[in-house]
Amino acid sequence: MQLGFLGTGRLSVPMIENLVADGHAVTAWNRTAARAAPLAAAGVRVVESPAAVCAAGGMVLSCLADDTALDAVFADGAVLAALGPGGVHVSMSTISAACAGRLAAAHAAAGVDYLGAPVIGRPDAVAGRLQSYLLAGAPAAKARVEPVLAALGRRVFDFGTDPAAANVAKINFNFLIAGAIEAMAEAFAVVEKAGLDPGTFYEMVVGSAFGCPLYQNYGRILVEQGWDTPAFTLALGLKDVRLAAETAAECDARMRLGELLERRFAAAVDHGLGEKDWTAVAVDVRAEAGLGGGRD
């Protein structure tokens, strides 16, 4: 199948490589062209404009940083005009429900199907086809896309016919991760201050009630202080925590933990940690506990 791909960031690259391995002909674009160029060696056709990834009536997947990036790509209508009636756009980005709604309306006006399909999984999981997709949109479009996603990852979760629903689910999923990172960072700091070995504590945690990938993977990064090699930056984590708070407000609900996390993540970004992995909130936790620093 001929596929277009918008964005060649940390999550996109392993997906694109696996699509090529599955026999798809992939055309890719990235705002910073130099980041897309290495994919040419893997057989990807790299182009200079978003519209150039499209085939009339074809399928385009996108994985971009935020609302602003997606709005910018689709603002002039060129991508939708190139896809045309019968085309489908699979948006894998973690964006606001409002942005998803705007995109869905613009796509419908152009006769193009729009699906929300945000990704659950870090880049290493994506490379190993262990990620999941949260899929929402028109049933016929989902039926067309689901075989591609099912081959790429481990599981596809169906969140109904409103594309924005997939983003609401993903935002709240990331909120749960942010809360777990903060909780682990605080617990590890306390046990270290109390004279215990954090590594032993970690082995107990993941060897008992918390033996799941979330605590295993993020706990290991925290114990090893591996936040200098980001798979998902703290700045993007702050974006998602803020999206969670905005979503709660739109639902007339309140996230008290979310308010705390927003302050924590915002402070960490202010302290120069924004381009580190989002586990780097632990740097501030450790500093408050009188442990090692690590701030830039």
DRENVEXDO-479666 format. One line per field, with one value per residue (C-alpha): x negated, y negated, z; chain. Coordinates in nm, 4 decimals. Layout:
! residues N
xx: [X | ...]
yy: [Y | ...]
zz: [Z | ...]
unit: [A | ...]
This chain:
! residues 296
xx: [0.0000 | -0.1117 | -0.1159 | -0.2044 | -0.3557 | -0.3713 | -0.6381 | -0.9561 | -1.0126 | -1.1112 | -0.7866 | -0.7421 | -1.0753 | -1.0285 | -0.6713 | -0.7882 | -1.0661 | -0.8176 | -0.5734 | -0.8517 | -0.9383 | -0.5733 | -0.6018 | -0.4329 | -0.5640 | -0.6048 | -0.6412 | -0.7421 | -0.7707 | -0.9135 | -0.9230 | -1.2974 | -1.4025 | -1.7377 | -1.5598 | -1.3735 | -1.6695 | -1.8163 | -1.4936 | -1.5771 | -1.8345 | -1.5523 | -1.3611 | -1.1381 | -1.0613 | -1.1274 | -0.9468 | -0.9600 | -0.5943 | -0.3133 | -0.0834 | -0.3454 | -0.3018 | 0.0568 | 0.2061 | 0.5609 | 0.7994 | 0.5065 | 0.4033 | 0.1875 | 0.0649 | -0.0618 | -0.2533 | -0.3302 | -0.4164 | -0.1056 | 0.2010 | -0.0104 | -0.2044 | 0.1088 | 0.2938 | -0.0048 | -0.0229 | 0.3482 | 0.4124 | 0.3797 | 0.5951 | 0.3282 | 0.3051 | 0.6821 | 0.7014 | 0.4292 | 0.5970 | 0.9391 | 1.2643 | 1.2060 | 0.8826 | 0.8203 | 0.5953 | 0.4895 | 0.3788 | 0.1500 | 0.0604 | 0.1515 | 0.3610 | 0.6537 | 1.0099 | 1.0752 | 0.7986 | 0.9294 | 1.2746 | 1.1426 | 0.9529 | 1.2487 | 1.4738 | 1.2213 | 1.1665 | 1.5400 | 1.5840 | 1.3187 | 1.4656 | 1.1690 | 1.2075 | 1.0316 | 0.9416 | 0.7884 | 0.5309 | 0.2843 | 0.0070 | -0.0650 | -0.4312 | -0.7804 | -1.0061 | -1.1692 | -0.8264 | -0.7193 | -1.0300 | -0.9343 | -0.5687 | -0.4539 | -0.2579 | 0.1182 | 0.3445 | 0.6554 | 0.8751 | 1.1873 | 1.3824 | 1.6166 | 1.6602 | 1.5796 | 1.2603 | 1.1586 | 1.2110 | 0.9794 | 0.7053 | 0.7195 | 0.5252 | 0.2334 | 0.2340 | 0.2840 | -0.0252 | -0.2267 | -0.1473 | -0.0104 | 0.3478 | 0.6045 | 0.8614 | 1.1846 | 1.3179 | 1.6199 | 1.7112 | 1.5941 | 1.2238 | 1.1704 | 1.2599 | 0.9314 | 0.7438 | 0.9378 | 0.8419 | 0.4754 | 0.4485 | 0.5812 | 0.3568 | 0.0547 | 0.1839 | 0.1704 | -0.1912 | -0.2848 | -0.1333 | -0.3218 | -0.6514 | -0.6036 | -0.5046 | -0.8040 | -1.0440 | -0.9239 | -0.9276 | -1.2761 | -1.4057 | -1.2625 | -1.4045 | -1.7449 | -1.7372 | -1.6434 | -1.9561 | -1.7973 | -1.9258 | -1.6877 | -1.7765 | -1.6658 | -1.3477 | -1.2816 | -1.3253 | -1.0742 | -0.8240 | -0.8307 | -0.8576 | -0.5339 | -0.2189 | -0.3658 | -0.5057 | -0.3927 | -0.5719 | -0.4867 | -0.6703 | -0.9332 | -1.0397 | -0.9991 | -1.1211 | -1.4401 | -1.5035 | -1.4520 | -1.6842 | -1.9524 | -1.8931 | -1.8701 | -1.6743 | -1.9515 | -1.8440 | -1.4852 | -1.2256 | -0.9544 | -1.0608 | -0.9563 | -0.8313 | -0.5914 | -0.4929 | -0.4000 | -0.1936 | -0.0016 | 0.0522 | 0.1967 | 0.4171 | 0.5479 | 0.6346 | 0.8042 | 1.0036 | 1.1159 | 1.2279 | 1.4247 | 1.6037 | 1.6713 | 1.4457 | 1.1331 | 0.7948 | 0.6297 | 0.3374 | 0.3226 | 0.2832 | -0.0105 | -0.1681 | -0.1307 | -0.3183 | -0.5884 | -0.6410 | -0.6309 | -0.8929 | -1.1153 | -1.0949 | -1.1796 | -1.4837 | -1.6190 | -1.4992 | -1.2483 | -1.4485 | -1.5363 | -1.3130 | -1.0008 | -1.1336 | -1.3675 | -1.1031 | -1.2996 | -1.5859 | -1.3717 | -1.2364 | -1.5913 | -1.7012 | -1.4149 | -1.5228 | -1.8824 | -2.0069 | -2.2134 | -2.1292 | -2.1468 | -1.9847 | -2.1380]
yy: [0.0000 | -0.3555 | -0.5613 | -0.9179 | -1.0091 | -1.3584 | -1.3989 | -1.1995 | -1.2392 | -0.9824 | -0.7844 | -0.8227 | -0.6822 | -0.3271 | -0.3218 | -0.4285 | -0.1686 | 0.1032 | -0.0103 | 0.0245 | 0.3667 | 0.4646 | 0.3822 | 0.0422 | -0.2360 | -0.5310 | -0.8978 | -1.1160 | -1.4838 | -1.6629 | -2.0340 | -2.0034 | -1.8276 | -1.7077 | -1.4840 | -1.3044 | -1.2643 | -0.9480 | -0.7604 | -0.7712 | -0.4994 | -0.2760 | -0.3192 | -0.6063 | -0.8803 | -1.2085 | -1.5173 | -1.8904 | -1.9726 | -1.8094 | -1.7915 | -1.5962 | -1.2923 | -1.2528 | -1.0355 | -1.1154 | -0.9016 | -0.7581 | -0.7244 | -0.9659 | -0.9112 | -1.1951 | -1.2075 | -1.5688 | -1.7453 | -1.9421 | -2.1401 | -2.4180 | -2.1799 | -2.0120 | -2.3384 | -2.4744 | -2.1724 | -2.1769 | -2.5528 | -2.6206 | -2.3259 | -2.1868 | -1.8474 | -1.8008 | -1.9076 | -1.6579 | -1.3730 | -1.4594 | -1.2647 | -0.9096 | -0.9989 | -0.9225 | -1.0933 | -0.8983 | -1.1447 | -0.9805 | -1.3008 | -1.3747 | -1.6874 | -1.8620 | -1.7517 | -2.0996 | -2.0626 | -1.7188 | -1.8702 | -2.1469 | -1.8978 | -1.6602 | -1.9424 | -2.0623 | -1.7087 | -1.6411 | -1.9576 | -1.8282 | -1.4781 | -1.3303 | -1.0913 | -1.1937 | -0.9383 | -0.9915 | -0.7213 | -0.8388 | -0.5988 | -0.4362 | -0.3376 | -0.4812 | -0.4602 | -0.1328 | 0.0265 | -0.1068 | 0.0419 | 0.3788 | 0.3425 | 0.3377 | 0.0123 | -0.0283 | -0.2672 | -0.4438 | -0.4602 | -0.6712 | -0.7912 | -0.6718 | -0.2912 | -0.2471 | -0.4502 | -0.2540 | 0.0729 | -0.0527 | -0.1629 | 0.0978 | 0.3707 | 0.1301 | 0.0340 | 0.3911 | 0.5010 | 0.2085 | 0.2632 | 0.4958 | 0.3764 | 0.1305 | -0.0073 | -0.1396 | -0.4603 | -0.5113 | -0.7453 | -1.0848 | -1.1241 | -1.3562 | -1.0737 | -0.9006 | -1.2146 | -1.2504 | -0.8918 | -0.9460 | -1.2709 | -1.1021 | -0.8012 | -1.0315 | -1.2030 | -0.8649 | -0.8191 | -1.1678 | -1.0937 | -0.7652 | -0.9333 | -1.1973 | -0.9352 | -0.7144 | -1.0093 | -1.1122 | -0.7573 | -0.6846 | -1.0113 | -0.9300 | -0.5775 | -0.7081 | -0.9787 | -0.7119 | -0.5155 | -0.2413 | -0.1300 | -0.2700 | 0.0190 | 0.2757 | 0.0780 | 0.0679 | 0.4454 | 0.4933 | 0.2549 | 0.4186 | 0.7672 | 0.7326 | 0.5252 | 0.2943 | 0.5526 | 0.3805 | 0.1941 | -0.1497 | -0.0956 | 0.1347 | -0.1037 | -0.4429 | -0.3140 | -0.1872 | -0.5252 | -0.6989 | -0.4651 | -0.4885 | -0.8651 | -0.8091 | -1.1234 | -1.2756 | -1.0483 | -1.1526 | -0.9311 | -1.1830 | -1.5266 | -1.6995 | -1.9933 | -1.7601 | -1.6114 | -1.9593 | -2.0052 | -1.6853 | -1.7660 | -2.1009 | -1.9274 | -1.7041 | -2.0091 | -2.1772 | -1.8629 | -1.8365 | -2.1999 | -2.1457 | -1.8568 | -2.0699 | -1.8430 | -1.9157 | -1.7414 | -1.8424 | -1.6089 | -1.7526 | -2.1021 | -1.9831 | -1.8070 | -2.1140 | -2.3235 | -2.0573 | -2.0145 | -2.3886 | -2.4512 | -2.1770 | -2.3316 | -2.6712 | -2.5065 | -2.4073 | -2.0461 | -2.0758 | -1.8823 | -1.5970 | -1.2922 | -1.3702 | -1.1552 | -1.4515 | -1.5941 | -1.3762 | -1.6265 | -1.8832 | -1.6210 | -1.5222 | -1.8840 | -1.9505 | -1.6443 | -1.7660 | -1.4958 | -1.5291 | -1.8124 | -1.7788 | -2.1035 | -2.2831]
zz: [0.0000 | -0.0711 | 0.2502 | 0.3403 | 0.6758 | 0.8285 | 1.0964 | 1.1506 | 1.5238 | 1.7843 | 1.7586 | 1.3850 | 1.2694 | 1.4058 | 1.2751 | 0.9299 | 0.9324 | 1.0262 | 0.7575 | 0.5003 | 0.6419 | 0.5948 | 0.2246 | 0.2194 | -0.0039 | 0.2331 | 0.1436 | 0.4392 | 0.5268 | 0.8277 | 0.9076 | 0.9744 | 0.6551 | 0.7889 | 1.0392 | 0.7625 | 0.5269 | 0.6905 | 0.6140 | 0.2434 | 0.3056 | 0.4308 | 0.1065 | 0.2151 | -0.0365 | 0.1464 | 0.0145 | 0.0803 | 0.1470 | 0.3478 | 0.0460 | -0.1480 | 0.0782 | -0.0413 | -0.3116 | -0.4232 | -0.2204 | -0.0264 | 0.3354 | 0.5338 | 0.8879 | 1.1041 | 1.4305 | 1.5206 | 1.8443 | 1.9340 | 1.8280 | 1.6801 | 1.4561 | 1.3213 | 1.2697 | 1.0766 | 0.8462 | 0.7610 | 0.7675 | 0.3949 | 0.2871 | 0.0545 | 0.2262 | 0.2209 | -0.1430 | -0.2333 | -0.0441 | -0.1815 | -0.1488 | -0.0339 | 0.1402 | 0.5066 | 0.7593 | 1.0696 | 1.3378 | 1.5928 | 1.7761 | 2.1376 | 2.0845 | 2.2479 | 2.1847 | 2.0457 | 1.7876 | 1.6910 | 1.6466 | 1.4209 | 1.2095 | 1.1834 | 1.0611 | 0.8032 | 0.6777 | 0.6487 | 0.4431 | 0.2021 | 0.1817 | 0.3705 | 0.6646 | 0.9850 | 1.2510 | 1.5923 | 1.6651 | 1.9317 | 2.0250 | 2.3606 | 2.3745 | 2.3883 | 2.0798 | 2.1841 | 2.2261 | 1.8860 | 1.7256 | 1.8746 | 1.7665 | 2.1282 | 2.1110 | 2.1205 | 1.9314 | 2.0575 | 1.7480 | 1.6947 | 1.3919 | 1.1196 | 1.1178 | 0.7473 | 0.7780 | 1.0873 | 0.9026 | 0.6285 | 0.8669 | 1.1408 | 0.9530 | 0.9092 | 1.2776 | 1.3964 | 1.2027 | 1.3387 | 1.7060 | 1.9672 | 2.0118 | 1.8782 | 2.1247 | 1.9697 | 2.1290 | 1.9078 | 1.6265 | 1.7577 | 1.6694 | 1.9676 | 2.2068 | 2.1297 | 2.2316 | 2.5571 | 2.6392 | 2.5493 | 2.7455 | 3.0575 | 3.0012 | 2.9948 | 3.3088 | 3.4839 | 3.3730 | 3.4935 | 3.8335 | 3.8585 | 3.7659 | 4.0363 | 4.2949 | 4.2155 | 4.2166 | 4.5623 | 4.7014 | 4.5661 | 4.7135 | 5.0557 | 5.0685 | 4.9585 | 5.2268 | 5.4802 | 5.3904 | 5.1808 | 4.8422 | 4.5760 | 4.3450 | 4.6009 | 4.6636 | 4.2882 | 4.2578 | 4.5395 | 4.3783 | 4.0338 | 4.1828 | 4.3763 | 4.3281 | 4.0611 | 3.8204 | 3.5010 | 3.2189 | 3.3609 | 3.6884 | 3.5404 | 3.2642 | 3.4274 | 3.7621 | 3.5999 | 3.4369 | 3.7710 | 3.9608 | 3.6914 | 3.6519 | 3.2778 | 3.1947 | 2.9825 | 2.6938 | 2.6273 | 2.4656 | 2.5577 | 2.6712 | 2.9881 | 2.7801 | 2.5987 | 2.9342 | 3.0549 | 2.7387 | 2.8128 | 3.1817 | 3.0747 | 2.8184 | 3.0982 | 3.3086 | 3.0116 | 2.9352 | 3.2971 | 3.2960 | 2.9743 | 3.1481 | 3.4583 | 3.6610 | 3.8615 | 3.8775 | 4.2039 | 4.1374 | 3.7876 | 3.9315 | 4.1410 | 3.8436 | 3.6243 | 3.8809 | 3.9154 | 3.5415 | 3.4740 | 3.7422 | 3.6016 | 3.2546 | 3.4059 | 3.5655 | 3.2239 | 3.2180 | 2.9325 | 2.6720 | 2.9066 | 2.9477 | 3.1473 | 3.4308 | 3.4926 | 3.7257 | 3.9693 | 3.9490 | 4.1283 | 4.3692 | 4.4581 | 4.4952 | 4.7368 | 4.9357 | 4.9544 | 4.7199 | 4.4003 | 4.1606 | 3.7842 | 3.6792 | 3.3814]
unit: [A | A | A | A | A | A | A | A | A | A | A | A | A | A | A | A | A | A | A | A | A | A | A | A | A | A | A | A | A | A | A | A | A | A | A | A | A | A | A | A | A | A | A | A | A | A | A | A | A | A | A | A | A | A | A | A | A | A | A | A | A | A | A | A | A | A | A | A | A | A | A | A | A | A | A | A | A | A | A | A | A | A | A | A | A | A | A | A | A | A | A | A | A | A | A | A | A | A | A | A | A | A | A | A | A | A | A | A | A | A | A | A | A | A | A | A | A | A | A | A | A | A | A | A | A | A | A | A | A | A | A | A | A | A | A | A | A | A | A | A | A | A | A | A | A | A | A | A | A | A | A | A | A | A | A | A | A | A | A | A | A | A | A | A | A | A | A | A | A | A | A | A | A | A | A | A | A | A | A | A | A | A | A | A | A | A | A | A | A | A | A | A | A | A | A | A | A | A | A | A | A | A | A | A | A | A | A | A | A | A | A | A | A | A | A | A | A | A | A | A | A | A | A | A | A | A | A | A | A | A | A | A | A | A | A | A | A | A | A | A | A | A | A | A | A | A | A | A | A | A | A | A | A | A | A | A | A | A | A | A | A | A | A | A | A | A | A | A | A | A | A | A | A | A | A | A | A | A | A | A | A | A | A | A | A | A | A | A | A | A | A | A | A | A | A | A]
